[in-house]
Amino acid sequence: MGFNQWMRVLDTVAGLAQMTRRLKGDAPAAAESGVPPPTALGQIETRLAGVVVAALKEAFDRDRARMDLERAHLDAERQRAEEALRAELRRQAADRALGQVRLVALMAMGIWMLSAALAVWMPGMRDGFARGLLGGGWVFVLGALGCAFSGWQRIAAWSAADAGPGRAVVDGPHLAEILAPWLLLSALALCGASLLVAL
């Protein structure tokens, strides 16, 4: 029962007690002396009113304790759901970042192997200027691979760390993760230029 319903019950009981006193005719005597005469029925009513008030107080306390327990349970469930959501968002962000870093590493390896095969197969790639462009492309390929591996380690450590309530769900990209695609693009440009010079 709600608090308002309990208050209505208490008001009804108090009203009934007053009505019985008035019906008994004790009101004039109480008005003269200021104290109602002690009758057996009055003592029973007083005890009954005390029992009702004690029962209502106990019911209020029980309801308050139950509501506090339910509120604590709901707060714990909400915190557990927030932690699960935060962990899932961190996992998805780590998967996306690892996928990007993995793609850069695979493309860098592919460019390096293709340019090495073309350097062996095409005799014009062994000339001075083409060889210099190819060497510069390989330097950028190795730089992109190093940045990709560094980013991979950072993302793995970040995703394994505990995501407490004060920590960010998504961590910003590191410098190595930002540089890796640009180094890969530079390597692709230098290796392509060396191929064009060799033709």
Number of C-alpha atoms within 10 A of each C-alpha: 8 8 11 9 10 15 12 11 14 16 12 12 16 14 11 13 16 12 11 14 16 12 9 10 10 15 16 11 12 13 10 9 9 10 10 15 13 8 10 9 12 17 12 11 15 13 12 14 17 12 12 16 15 12 12 16 13 12 14 16 12 12 15 13 12 12 12 12 12 12 12 12 12 12 12 12 12 12 13 12 12 13 15 13 13 19 17 13 14 22 17 14 17 21 15 12 18 20 13 17 26 17 14 25 24 13 19 27 17 13 20 22 13 12 21 15 11 16 20 11 11 12 11 19 24 16 12 11 15 23 19 16 21 27 16 18 27 24 17 25 29 20 20 29 25 15 25 27 19 17 25 22 12 17 22 14 11 16 19 12 10 10 17 11 11 6 10 11 18 16 13 8 12 13 11 20 24 14 16 28 22 15 22 26 19 19 27 22 17 23 30 18 16 26 20 12 15 19 10
